[in-house]
């Protein structure tokens, strides 16, 4: 008598397994490499260091995917067709940390926060399902919408230029700079009657910067965006699923043809290199930053819960409480490993759930194959160098789609909220989104507040999360029925 193998545990022929695994990698690739690019450039790391971030990110994506899909001991791995990647939910807090402290010092603070949040997430994984009642659709939808809105400015800055630095909208008039230098030299000359220049005196940038909103770059971003839209509209199945990646490739080809993208860094990068822990910066542990990242991880694990339940239904496998705990614990373990390897928080990548539905293949070993492919890509530095060489204008058009889809997911969840008979829900959404916009619109609002709480309040996502949870408890209470929260988390699978 033969025991029938469940489709999730089916082992496919090697050739088919590799092809399907590569499909999963391609679907998640654009999202996976976007986060190290955003954070690395926000930290003002060198191109080589950003390439290292990308390689380490791909390597850890693969490693943690193996743990989640294959399983590791009785504690880790939900053993479903799941791919792991960096969560966009952590980007805004990390960019805020990078803006407060740049360079390797800022990187150390981020990695310390990621490691700390990973440890805490592993410990609280069993408690997360009990916290579902605090995250009904009105809360989850608001938080995800604010995440998308907060990230939109990153995509917009990729298109036009960062508000500070060499691509700022205005630069200092060089004639003024020359005059100030001469005045400073005269003031310092022996016997000069001129008073010394005030400490910290700086000239205001008043001259329009030709590098900002360059029409060539804007045109390339537009081409990428149009390419993505056309592919998504007219292509079917797998090709439609990788429309963002194909749009980036089209933009890169055009940028290279116009001389805006060079391959010198790719040529200098070695073919093979081992990804080592702590290769960019040693972690620095700040309790407030760890708390900030932990709050992000709680939101991420709530989303993962819904995604696991949806995937269980899709693959006809019952997901028990213990299975959920193993999956969520692996989110925490992935984040811990990410911090150790100098990358970022990891979560189950729900973009790939749609691919399971498209292909009809439910085997978790497809994602195991995808994990192996990601590990191989991670130890090929030329891949990291190639991604780092992409001009930001190429990424800008894709960023509008990627980050806008996050906001759209939040809006979709909110569409299921009862606003007609429960007017308090509108108040919760209105105030929470308004609070979340404070750091975006008035980034210096915290200048007279204690510096110890700055990392906690400079993220609009965290402010919005706290406001939404507290307001929901105030207006609606904390119901013991978690079905609505689970349904909201399921709807977040497009995030």
RATANOR-V342818 format. One record per helix or strand of 3 or more residues. SS is the DSSP state (H for helix, E for strand). FROM is the first residue (numbers start at 0). TO is the last residue. If there is no record, write none. Layout:
SS | FROM | TO
SS | FROM | TO
//
This chain:
H | 6 | 8
H | 13 | 41
H | 46 | 69
E | 82 | 85
H | 87 | 99
H | 102 | 133
H | 136 | 159
H | 173 | 186
H | 214 | 233
H | 236 | 240
H | 242 | 256
H | 263 | 267
H | 286 | 313
H | 320 | 339
E | 345 | 348
H | 350 | 358
H | 364 | 377
H | 380 | 387
H | 391 | 413
H | 423 | 440
H | 450 | 456
H | 459 | 475
H | 482 | 493
//
